[in-house]
Amino acid sequence: MTFTTEKFYGGLTVGLLIGLTINTIFNYIVKTIRTSQDEKNVGKSQQQEAKPNTNGEFKMALLVRHDLKMGKGKVAAQCAVASVIAYNKTKLLNLPSKCARVVLRAPDLKTLECIQKQCKLFGIPTAIFTEKDQMTVLAIGPANEASINAQVHNLKLY
């Protein structure tokens, strides 16, 4: 048995082609299975979620911890991320993407935790942004403007 470069390169080429073909088929099968499972899961979650009353104006409140003394740019970036997280959480509820947003000062962490608990009791969606294991921004909503105002009525604008 002799080793020739022609046989080596021919075998290498055939091996690569077979590997690529198997990989392509495997990826197609996995993606098809995942897509069908995701569609089933989305269907179930939409059936379980109650659709909220879409009458009236919608609002989102972003509560920023004032005791951390963050710079304006940092606050803006964290509010933007919290806003996106909150919207993505409520995407399945068919809420309008356009809603008023207001940034408010929360004096400390205790205030944020208290408001978050109240929102959960009333079924208002919330999202948090944490940095270094500290909650820095709490996003409330999007939800009916009246329900948001009831939760944050005593906080000042940022």
PLY file of the C-alpha trace (Angstrom):
ply
format ascii 1.0
element vertex 158
property float x
property float y
property float z
element edge 157
property int vertex1
property int vertex2
end_header
0.00 0.00 0.00
1.56 3.25 -1.09
0.72 6.73 -0.02
0.12 9.22 -2.80
-0.89 12.82 -2.47
-3.58 12.40 -5.12
-5.41 9.76 -3.06
-4.96 11.79 0.13
-6.47 14.98 -1.32
-9.25 13.04 -3.01
-10.17 11.30 0.26
-9.95 14.57 2.18
-12.27 16.29 -0.29
-14.82 13.46 -0.17
-14.68 13.44 3.65
-15.26 17.19 3.86
-18.19 17.04 1.45
-19.82 14.21 3.40
-19.27 16.09 6.69
-20.75 19.31 5.33
-23.76 17.44 3.93
-24.45 15.70 7.24
-24.02 18.99 9.14
-26.45 20.80 6.82
-29.07 18.06 7.15
-28.68 17.96 10.94
-29.01 21.77 11.25
-32.12 21.76 9.05
-33.77 19.06 11.16
-32.90 20.77 14.46
-34.14 24.16 13.24
-37.40 22.63 12.01
-38.00 20.92 15.35
-37.14 24.07 17.34
-39.36 26.27 15.19
-42.36 23.96 15.56
-41.81 23.74 19.34
-41.49 27.54 19.62
-44.74 28.00 17.69
-46.49 25.58 20.03
-45.08 27.36 23.11
-46.08 30.79 21.82
-49.58 29.51 21.09
-49.90 28.13 24.62
-48.56 31.28 26.27
-50.92 33.48 24.26
-53.85 31.34 25.33
-52.83 31.47 28.99
-52.18 35.21 29.07
-55.23 37.36 29.53
-55.43 40.18 27.05
-55.51 43.50 28.88
-57.97 46.28 28.27
-56.44 48.31 25.46
-58.73 51.30 25.97
-57.06 54.54 27.01
-53.51 55.79 26.92
-50.50 53.67 27.77
-47.53 54.77 29.81
-44.20 53.42 31.04
-42.44 54.77 34.11
-38.71 54.34 34.59
-37.69 54.72 38.23
-34.00 55.53 38.79
-32.27 55.20 42.14
-31.16 58.69 43.10
-28.93 57.57 45.99
-26.39 56.06 43.56
-25.61 59.48 42.02
-25.11 58.16 38.48
-24.21 60.43 35.60
-26.85 61.48 33.06
-25.39 59.33 30.28
-25.33 56.24 32.45
-28.91 56.85 33.56
-30.01 57.31 29.95
-28.34 54.07 28.84
-29.78 52.05 31.71
-33.26 53.49 31.17
-33.09 52.56 27.49
-32.18 48.96 28.30
-34.87 48.67 31.00
-37.43 50.11 28.58
-36.60 47.51 25.93
-36.72 44.68 28.47
-40.12 45.83 29.72
-41.53 46.14 26.22
-40.25 42.68 25.22
-41.89 41.15 28.30
-45.28 42.54 27.25
-44.90 41.89 23.51
-47.23 38.87 23.57
-50.00 40.91 25.16
-50.56 42.89 21.93
-49.95 46.23 23.61
-49.22 49.21 21.40
-45.53 49.92 20.89
-46.10 53.65 21.27
-46.61 54.86 24.79
-45.52 57.77 26.92
-42.37 57.25 28.96
-41.43 59.19 32.06
-38.23 58.98 34.12
-38.68 59.47 37.86
-36.39 59.67 40.89
-36.61 56.92 43.46
-34.83 57.87 46.68
-33.46 54.39 47.47
-33.62 50.65 46.84
-36.35 50.13 49.43
-38.70 52.39 47.47
-38.05 50.48 44.24
-38.70 47.12 45.91
-41.92 48.40 47.52
-43.25 49.75 44.21
-42.27 46.53 42.42
-44.28 44.47 44.94
-47.30 46.75 44.53
-47.11 46.45 40.75
-47.03 42.65 40.96
-50.13 42.72 43.18
-52.01 44.79 40.60
-50.71 42.83 37.61
-48.63 45.67 36.18
-45.58 44.36 34.29
-42.17 45.34 35.61
-38.57 44.94 34.48
-35.38 45.70 36.34
-31.90 46.72 35.31
-29.14 45.62 37.65
-25.52 46.63 37.72
-23.01 44.95 40.03
-25.87 43.00 41.63
-27.73 46.21 42.53
-31.11 47.21 41.11
-30.54 50.61 39.52
-33.61 51.09 37.28
-37.14 49.72 37.61
-39.36 49.91 34.52
-43.10 49.81 35.16
-45.43 49.10 32.28
-46.34 49.57 29.55
-49.77 49.64 31.12
-52.81 51.85 31.44
-51.77 55.38 32.33
-54.06 55.58 35.36
-52.64 52.43 36.92
-49.06 53.67 36.43
-49.90 57.08 37.92
-51.43 55.41 40.98
-48.15 53.61 41.71
-45.75 56.53 41.20
-47.84 59.51 42.27
-45.39 60.68 44.97
-42.15 60.50 42.95
-40.51 63.52 41.30
-39.31 63.80 37.70
-35.66 62.99 37.17
0 1
1 2
2 3
3 4
4 5
5 6
6 7
7 8
8 9
9 10
10 11
11 12
12 13
13 14
14 15
15 16
16 17
17 18
18 19
19 20
20 21
21 22
22 23
23 24
24 25
25 26
26 27
27 28
28 29
29 30
30 31
31 32
32 33
33 34
34 35
35 36
36 37
37 38
38 39
39 40
40 41
41 42
42 43
43 44
44 45
45 46
46 47
47 48
48 49
49 50
50 51
51 52
52 53
53 54
54 55
55 56
56 57
57 58
58 59
59 60
60 61
61 62
62 63
63 64
64 65
65 66
66 67
67 68
68 69
69 70
70 71
71 72
72 73
73 74
74 75
75 76
76 77
77 78
78 79
79 80
80 81
81 82
82 83
83 84
84 85
85 86
86 87
87 88
88 89
89 90
90 91
91 92
92 93
93 94
94 95
95 96
96 97
97 98
98 99
99 100
100 101
101 102
102 103
103 104
104 105
105 106
106 107
107 108
108 109
109 110
110 111
111 112
112 113
113 114
114 115
115 116
116 117
117 118
118 119
119 120
120 121
121 122
122 123
123 124
124 125
125 126
126 127
127 128
128 129
129 130
130 131
131 132
132 133
133 134
134 135
135 136
136 137
137 138
138 139
139 140
140 141
141 142
142 143
143 144
144 145
145 146
146 147
147 148
148 149
149 150
150 151
151 152
152 153
153 154
154 155
155 156
156 157
